[in-house]
Amino acid sequence: MNLQCFGPPSTRAEERACRAAGLLVDGAGRVLPATVQPCAFCNGKDLGDTCPASLTCPTCKSAPRQQCRRPSGHTAEQWHRRRIHAADLEDQRRE
């Protein structure tokens, strides 16, 4: 397993430089790619973690690829906390 011998980059420019040099590794020890692909579920950056948008929300029952909903039925600005927690649990299970 590869280990990263320094902390996370403090700026985006530093992150890009470290990625290009092959110095950043994920929690499983894999070297992070130089360019980040868009996430297939939310159009954000795919960092190798489970995207909350890939799961059904346990709070509002929004299906995968759909934004969370507020109790009023309006679109929520952020993912519900329980949906993010479910994605974190999936990452822990996978590791």
C-alpha positions as a Markdown table, in Angstrom:
| # | Residue | x | y | z |
|---|---|---|---|---|
| 1 | Met | 0.0 | 0.0 | 0.0 |
| 2 | Asn | 1.3 | 3.5 | -0.9 |
| 3 | Leu | 1.2 | 6.0 | 1.9 |
| 4 | Gln | 1.1 | 9.8 | 1.5 |
| 5 | Cys | 3.9 | 11.2 | 3.6 |
| 6 | Phe | 2.4 | 14.7 | 3.9 |
| 7 | Gly | -0.9 | 16.3 | 4.6 |
| 8 | Pro | -3.6 | 17.4 | 2.2 |
| 9 | Pro | -2.8 | 20.3 | -0.2 |
| 10 | Ser | -3.8 | 23.7 | 1.1 |
| 11 | Thr | -4.8 | 25.2 | -2.3 |
| 12 | Arg | -6.3 | 24.0 | -5.6 |
| 13 | Ala | -3.0 | 24.9 | -7.4 |
| 14 | Glu | -1.0 | 22.8 | -5.0 |
| 15 | Glu | -3.5 | 19.9 | -5.4 |
| 16 | Arg | -3.2 | 20.0 | -9.2 |
| 17 | Ala | 0.6 | 20.1 | -9.0 |
| 18 | Cys | 0.7 | 17.1 | -6.5 |
| 19 | Arg | -1.8 | 15.1 | -8.7 |
| 20 | Ala | 0.3 | 15.8 | -11.8 |
| 21 | Ala | 3.4 | 14.6 | -10.0 |
| 22 | Gly | 1.6 | 11.4 | -8.8 |
| 23 | Leu | 2.1 | 12.3 | -5.1 |
| 24 | Leu | -1.5 | 12.1 | -3.8 |
| 25 | Val | -3.0 | 8.8 | -2.7 |
| 26 | Asp | -6.4 | 7.8 | -1.5 |
| 27 | Gly | -7.3 | 5.9 | 1.7 |
| 28 | Ala | -6.8 | 2.6 | -0.1 |
| 29 | Gly | -3.3 | 3.6 | -1.2 |
| 30 | Arg | -4.1 | 4.1 | -4.9 |
| 31 | Val | -2.4 | 7.0 | -6.6 |
| 32 | Leu | -4.9 | 9.7 | -7.5 |
| 33 | Pro | -5.2 | 10.5 | -11.2 |
| 34 | Ala | -3.8 | 13.8 | -12.6 |
| 35 | Thr | -7.2 | 14.9 | -13.9 |
| 36 | Val | -10.5 | 14.4 | -12.1 |
| 37 | Gln | -13.4 | 13.0 | -14.1 |
| 38 | Pro | -16.9 | 14.4 | -13.5 |
| 39 | Cys | -19.1 | 12.3 | -11.3 |
| 40 | Ala | -21.6 | 10.2 | -13.2 |
| 41 | Phe | -24.4 | 11.0 | -10.6 |
| 42 | Cys | -24.1 | 14.6 | -9.7 |
| 43 | Asn | -21.7 | 16.3 | -12.2 |
| 44 | Gly | -19.3 | 17.2 | -9.4 |
| 45 | Lys | -15.8 | 15.9 | -9.3 |
| 46 | Asp | -15.4 | 12.1 | -8.9 |
| 47 | Leu | -12.9 | 11.7 | -6.1 |
| 48 | Gly | -13.4 | 7.9 | -5.8 |
| 49 | Asp | -15.8 | 8.1 | -2.9 |
| 50 | Thr | -19.4 | 7.0 | -3.0 |
| 51 | Cys | -21.4 | 9.9 | -4.2 |
| 52 | Pro | -24.5 | 10.7 | -2.1 |
| 53 | Ala | -26.5 | 11.1 | -5.3 |
| 54 | Ser | -25.9 | 7.4 | -6.1 |
| 55 | Leu | -28.0 | 6.4 | -3.1 |
| 56 | Thr | -31.7 | 6.7 | -2.2 |
| 57 | Cys | -32.1 | 9.4 | 0.5 |
| 58 | Pro | -33.2 | 7.8 | 3.8 |
| 59 | Thr | -34.7 | 11.1 | 4.9 |
| 60 | Cys | -36.9 | 12.2 | 1.9 |
| 61 | Lys | -36.8 | 9.0 | -0.2 |
| 62 | Ser | -35.4 | 10.8 | -3.3 |
| 63 | Ala | -34.2 | 8.3 | -5.8 |
| 64 | Pro | -30.6 | 8.1 | -7.0 |
| 65 | Arg | -29.6 | 11.0 | -9.3 |
| 66 | Gln | -32.3 | 13.2 | -7.8 |
| 67 | Gln | -31.8 | 16.1 | -5.5 |
| 68 | Cys | -33.1 | 15.9 | -1.9 |
| 69 | Arg | -36.5 | 17.4 | -1.2 |
| 70 | Arg | -37.6 | 19.6 | 1.6 |
| 71 | Pro | -40.7 | 18.6 | 3.6 |
| 72 | Ser | -42.6 | 21.3 | 1.5 |
| 73 | Gly | -41.6 | 19.4 | -1.6 |
| 74 | His | -39.2 | 22.0 | -2.9 |
| 75 | Thr | -35.6 | 21.0 | -3.9 |
| 76 | Ala | -33.2 | 21.2 | -1.0 |
| 77 | Glu | -30.0 | 23.2 | -1.5 |
| 78 | Gln | -27.8 | 20.4 | 0.0 |
| 79 | Trp | -27.9 | 16.6 | 0.4 |
| 80 | His | -29.6 | 15.5 | 3.6 |
| 81 | Arg | -27.2 | 14.6 | 6.4 |
| 82 | Arg | -28.4 | 11.0 | 6.5 |
| 83 | Arg | -27.8 | 10.5 | 2.8 |
| 84 | Ile | -24.2 | 11.8 | 3.2 |
| 85 | His | -23.7 | 9.5 | 6.2 |
| 86 | Ala | -25.0 | 6.5 | 4.2 |
| 87 | Ala | -22.4 | 7.3 | 1.5 |
| 88 | Asp | -19.7 | 7.4 | 4.2 |
| 89 | Leu | -20.8 | 4.1 | 5.6 |
| 90 | Glu | -20.7 | 2.6 | 2.1 |
| 91 | Asp | -17.1 | 3.8 | 1.7 |
| 92 | Gln | -16.1 | 2.3 | 5.1 |
| 93 | Arg | -17.8 | -1.0 | 4.1 |
| 94 | Arg | -15.9 | -1.0 | 0.8 |
| 95 | Glu | -12.5 | -0.3 | 2.4 |
